[in-house]
Amino acid sequence: MCYASFDLSDPFKIHLRKHDNLKPFGCSYCFKQFSSRSVCRRHVQLMHENQKRAGDGDNDDDDDID
């Protein structure tokens, strides 16, 4: 598929989701979908800072592999 290489299996699994267009993690504010929980969290921090301060939505699970 590509020439990327990984030392650990979890980053590899996340990378494969991009090739398969799998996006199992959704933003609880705008419902945009992401291939990893960390990218979804970053989106919330950058795009929904005001809503997050109000205490809505963000589920802070650390598990990035489903």
C-alpha positions in Angstrom: 0.0 0.0 0.0 2.8 2.4 0.9 6.3 2.5 2.2 5.6 3.5 5.8 7.2 1.3 8.5 6.4 1.1 12.2 8.2 -0.5 15.3 5.0 -1.0 17.2 1.7 -2.6 16.2 -0.7 0.1 17.5 0.6 2.9 15.3 0.6 0.5 12.4 -3.1 -0.4 13.1 -3.9 3.3 13.2 -2.1 3.9 10.0 -3.9 1.1 8.2 -7.2 2.8 9.1 -6.2 5.7 6.8 -5.7 3.3 3.9 -9.0 1.7 4.5 -10.7 5.1 5.2 -11.9 3.8 8.6 -12.8 6.6 11.0 -14.3 5.1 14.1 -13.8 8.2 16.4 -16.3 11.0 16.1 -16.3 14.6 17.4 -19.1 15.0 19.9 -19.6 18.6 18.9 -19.8 18.5 15.0 -19.8 14.7 14.4 -16.7 14.8 12.1 -15.0 11.4 12.0 -11.3 10.6 12.6 -9.1 7.5 12.2 -7.5 8.0 15.7 -8.7 9.2 19.0 -5.7 11.5 19.4 -6.5 13.3 16.2 -10.1 13.6 17.3 -9.0 15.0 20.6 -6.7 17.5 18.9 -9.6 18.6 16.6 -11.8 19.2 19.7 -9.0 21.3 21.3 -8.5 23.4 18.2 -12.1 23.8 16.9 -14.4 23.5 19.9 -12.4 25.2 22.7 -15.4 27.3 23.8 -17.8 24.4 23.9 -15.3 22.3 25.8 -14.9 24.9 28.5 -18.6 24.9 29.0 -18.3 21.2 30.0 -20.1 19.6 27.0 -19.1 16.4 25.3 -15.4 15.5 25.4 -14.8 11.9 26.5 -11.2 11.7 27.6 -10.5 8.0 27.0 -6.9 7.2 26.4 -7.5 4.0 24.5 -6.7 4.7 20.9 -7.1 1.2 19.5 -10.6 -0.3 19.0 
